Amino acid sequence: MFISSAFAQTAPAAAGGSDMQSTLMSMLPLLLMFAVLYFVMIRPQMKKQKEHRSMIEALAKGDEVVTAGGLLGKVSKIGDAYIGVELASGFEVQLQRSAVVQVLPKGTMK
């Protein structure tokens, strides 16, 4: 009465290569989003990790460092996994190498 009859339409005949082309076109936005994600987020993060790793490996006795907790000190002992950091005269703490966030220029701490 109020609802009209619905009729299904027949699908057009598929062309020879349009099925593959439509699949590629539907995947194109996904591939573009992944490429943007890689160049904007993943690659810079990997570069930052590489720089941090090289900074940690280059630590030497006498370097002035900032730790992840915000402590400033001078490296007094170097080990494979841990370093000794002298925070004040006669006060030394043991830290993991990865806790060092930044190496300061010589003479920063007085």
GROMACS elastic network, one bead per residue, 0.5 to 0.9 nm:
[ bonds ]
;  ai    aj funct       b0    kb
    1     4     6  0.73074   500
    3     6     6  0.88728   500
   11    14     6  0.85029   500
   14    17     6  0.83954   500
   14    18     6  0.70427   500
   14    19     6  0.73162   500
   15    18     6  0.55865   500
   15    19     6  0.74803   500
   16    19     6  0.74406   500
   16    20     6  0.89541   500
   17    20     6  0.57583   500
   17    21     6  0.64679   500
   17    22     6  0.88479   500
   18    22     6  0.59319   500
   18    23     6  0.85172   500
   19    22     6  0.52677   500
   19    23     6  0.63664   500
   19    24     6  0.88477   500
   20    23     6  0.51300   500
   20    24     6  0.63415   500
   20    25     6  0.86657   500
   21    24     6  0.51727   500
   21    25     6  0.61354   500
   21    26     6  0.86194   500
   22    25     6  0.50202   500
   22    26     6  0.61255   500
   22    27     6  0.86844   500
   23    26     6  0.52109   500
   23    27     6  0.63781   500
   23    28     6  0.87500   500
   24    27     6  0.51464   500
   24    28     6  0.61188   500
   25    28     6  0.51385   500
   25    29     6  0.77715   500
   26    29     6  0.68332   500
   26    30     6  0.79658   500
   27    30     6  0.53614   500
   27    31     6  0.63174   500
   27    32     6  0.87459   500
   28    31     6  0.51369   500
   28    32     6  0.61230   500
   28    33     6  0.86158   500
   29    32     6  0.50397   500
   29    33     6  0.61011   500
   29    34     6  0.86218   500
   30    33     6  0.51618   500
   30    34     6  0.62887   500
   30    35     6  0.87050   500
   31    34     6  0.51375   500
   31    35     6  0.62206   500
   31    36     6  0.87181   500
   32    35     6  0.50743   500
   32    36     6  0.62329   500
   32    37     6  0.85520   500
   33    36     6  0.51816   500
   33    37     6  0.60740   500
   33    38     6  0.85691   500
   34    38     6  0.60700   500
   34    39     6  0.87117   500
   35    38     6  0.51092   500
   35    39     6  0.63220   500
   35    40     6  0.85342   500
   36    39     6  0.53024   500
   36    40     6  0.58912   500
   36    41     6  0.81669   500
   37    40     6  0.52773   500
   37    41     6  0.55745   500
   37    42     6  0.67506   500
   37    43     6  0.88092   500
   38    41     6  0.56740   500
   38    43     6  0.58822   500
   38    44     6  0.86623   500
   39    42     6  0.63539   500
   39    43     6  0.54896   500
   39    44     6  0.72883   500
   40    43     6  0.68371   500
   40    44     6  0.68591   500
   40    45     6  0.89977   500
   41    44     6  0.58858   500
   41    45     6  0.63106   500
   41    46     6  0.88686   500
   42    45     6  0.52895   500
   42    46     6  0.62840   500
   42    47     6  0.87642   500
   43    46     6  0.51759   500
   43    47     6  0.62646   500
   43    48     6  0.87178   500
   44    47     6  0.50113   500
   44    48     6  0.61770   500
   44    49     6  0.86718   500
   45    48     6  0.50814   500
   45    49     6  0.62410   500
   45    50     6  0.86568   500
   46    49     6  0.51011   500
   46    50     6  0.62080   500
   46    51     6  0.87186   500
   47    50     6  0.51223   500
   47    51     6  0.62965   500
   47    52     6  0.87063   500
   48    51     6  0.51587   500
   48    52     6  0.62221   500
   48    53     6  0.86329   500
   49    52     6  0.50974   500
   49    53     6  0.61084   500
   49    54     6  0.86639   500
   50    53     6  0.51118   500
   50    54     6  0.62688   500
   50    55     6  0.86438   500
   51    54     6  0.52133   500
   51    55     6  0.61835   500
   51    56     6  0.86986   500
   52    55     6  0.50428   500
   52    56     6  0.61902   500
   52    57     6  0.86542   500
   52    98     6  0.85395   500
   52   100     6  0.89541   500
   52   101     6  0.77787   500
   52   102     6  0.85806   500
   53    56     6  0.51618   500
   53    57     6  0.62543   500
   53    58     6  0.86841   500
   53    98     6  0.82347   500
   54    57     6  0.50961   500
   54    58     6  0.61556   500
   54    59     6  0.88735   500
   55    58     6  0.51503   500
   55    59     6  0.65175   500
   55   100     6  0.89381   500
   55   101     6  0.89583   500
   55   102     6  0.81329   500
   55   103     6  0.77832   500
   56    59     6  0.54965   500
   56    97     6  0.63609   500
   56    98     6  0.68713   500
   56   100     6  0.72067   500
   56   101     6  0.86899   500
   57    60     6  0.86313   500
   57    97     6  0.85461   500
   59    62     6  0.88323   500
   59    63     6  0.68192   500
   59    75     6  0.81409   500
   59    78     6  0.80094   500
   59    97     6  0.87453   500
   59   103     6  0.81555   500
   60    63     6  0.58265   500
   60    75     6  0.70993   500
   60    76     6  0.86095   500
   60    77     6  0.85125   500
   60    78     6  0.71334   500
   61    64     6  0.88992   500
   61    74     6  0.78393   500
   61    75     6  0.51597   500
   61    76     6  0.54034   500
   61    77     6  0.62416   500
   61    78     6  0.66657   500
   62    74     6  0.57120   500
   62    75     6  0.51364   500
   62    76     6  0.61603   500
   62    77     6  0.87486   500
   62   106     6  0.86856   500
   63    73     6  0.84084   500
   63    74     6  0.55995   500
   63    75     6  0.54069   500
   63    76     6  0.83074   500
   63   103     6  0.68651   500
   63   104     6  0.74221   500
   63   105     6  0.81222   500
   63   106     6  0.70597   500
   64    72     6  0.72213   500
   64    73     6  0.56660   500
   64    75     6  0.63441   500
   64    85     6  0.88189   500
   64   102     6  0.86885   500
   64   103     6  0.59082   500
   64   104     6  0.53056   500
   64   105     6  0.70352   500
   64   106     6  0.66074   500
   64   107     6  0.80613   500
   64   108     6  0.75501   500
   64   109     6  0.73415   500
   65    71     6  0.81679   500
   65    72     6  0.57922   500
   65    73     6  0.56141   500
   65    74     6  0.61586   500
   65    75     6  0.71920   500
   65    85     6  0.83572   500
   65   100     6  0.65807   500
   65   101     6  0.74625   500
   65   102     6  0.56981   500
   65   104     6  0.54976   500
   65   105     6  0.87567   500
   66    69     6  0.80566   500
   66    70     6  0.60003   500
   66    71     6  0.56073   500
   66    73     6  0.67109   500
   66    74     6  0.89159   500
   66    99     6  0.86009   500
   66   100     6  0.59541   500
   66   101     6  0.57439   500
   66   102     6  0.52075   500
   66   103     6  0.64131   500
   66   104     6  0.72301   500
   67    70     6  0.52113   500
   67    71     6  0.52750   500
   67    72     6  0.66094   500
   67    73     6  0.82425   500
   67    95     6  0.86189   500
   67    98     6  0.87784   500
   67    99     6  0.54095   500
   67   101     6  0.52823   500
   67   102     6  0.70960   500
   68    71     6  0.74430   500
   68    98     6  0.85730   500
   68    99     6  0.52234   500
   68   100     6  0.60318   500
   68   101     6  0.56052   500
   68   102     6  0.86787   500
   69    99     6  0.79159   500
   69   100     6  0.89914   500
   70   101     6  0.87457   500
   71    87     6  0.75032   500
   72    85     6  0.86145   500
   72    86     6  0.86748   500
   72    87     6  0.63994   500
   72   109     6  0.79434   500
   73    85     6  0.56522   500
   73    86     6  0.53231   500
   73    88     6  0.73389   500
   73    92     6  0.88330   500
   73   109     6  0.78431   500
   74    84     6  0.84037   500
   74    85     6  0.53822   500
   74    86     6  0.51644   500
   74    87     6  0.66128   500
   74    88     6  0.86691   500
   74   109     6  0.84753   500
   75    78     6  0.74069   500
   75    83     6  0.69494   500
   75    84     6  0.58554   500
   75    86     6  0.62338   500
   75    87     6  0.89019   500
   76    83     6  0.75368   500
   76    84     6  0.53302   500
   76    85     6  0.55477   500
   76    86     6  0.61334   500
   76    92     6  0.80913   500
   77    82     6  0.84836   500
   77    83     6  0.54491   500
   77    85     6  0.70635   500
   77    86     6  0.89163   500
   77    94     6  0.87747   500
   78    81     6  0.84431   500
   78    82     6  0.67493   500
   78    84     6  0.64441   500
   78    97     6  0.88862   500
   79    82     6  0.51162   500
   79    83     6  0.55227   500
   79    84     6  0.81867   500
   79    97     6  0.85621   500
   80    83     6  0.79306   500
   80    97     6  0.82190   500
   81    95     6  0.85697   500
   81    96     6  0.59133   500
   81    97     6  0.58542   500
   81    98     6  0.83447   500
   82    94     6  0.65002   500
   82    95     6  0.54407   500
   82    97     6  0.53079   500
   82    98     6  0.85831   500
   83    93     6  0.83395   500
   83    94     6  0.57239   500
   83    95     6  0.54310   500
   83    96     6  0.62317   500
   83    97     6  0.60201   500
   84    92     6  0.63743   500
   84    93     6  0.56365   500
   84    95     6  0.63302   500
   84    96     6  0.88168   500
   85    91     6  0.84895   500
   85    92     6  0.54651   500
   85    93     6  0.53918   500
   85    94     6  0.63215   500
   85    95     6  0.71941   500
   86    89     6  0.70011   500
   86    90     6  0.72188   500
   86    91     6  0.57154   500
   86    93     6  0.64339   500
   86    94     6  0.88835   500
   87    90     6  0.81927   500
   87    91     6  0.58332   500
   87    92     6  0.59378   500
   87    93     6  0.73876   500
   88    91     6  0.51146   500
   88    92     6  0.72618   500
   89    92     6  0.81618   500
   95    98     6  0.82129   500
   95    99     6  0.65820   500
   95   100     6  0.82464   500
   96    99     6  0.54595   500
   96   100     6  0.77352   500
   97   100     6  0.59173   500
   98   101     6  0.75531   500
  100   103     6  0.76373   500
  103   106     6  0.89885   500
  104   107     6  0.83823   500
  104   108     6  0.66416   500
  104   109     6  0.86714   500
  105   108     6  0.59547   500
  105   109     6  0.89974   500
  106   109     6  0.78684   500
  107   110     6  0.66553   500
